Amino acid sequence: MRALDRIPEAIDFHTTAARILRDLDQPWNLAQTLAHLAAAHADNDQPEPAHQHRAEALTLLDDFTDPRAAALRQRLQELTAG
């Protein structure tokens, strides 16, 4: 939806996905979804929810040490710091 510039729909989609992933206890998938949700909020000029979702994703990523998690962590940290 973000690629189609349908940002409100992207936010709704990722919000629903995050709720489901929390219920299923899927921290890796939840971290990825929160990163996408943060990006959608940033695209929608909503910096505070974007920051909150990035922060939650970073907390979830603490339990993962693989290269994909490290890359996502680095990207989120750069966005949070910038």
Order of alpha helices (4+ residues) and beta strands (2+ residues): alpha-alpha-alpha-alpha
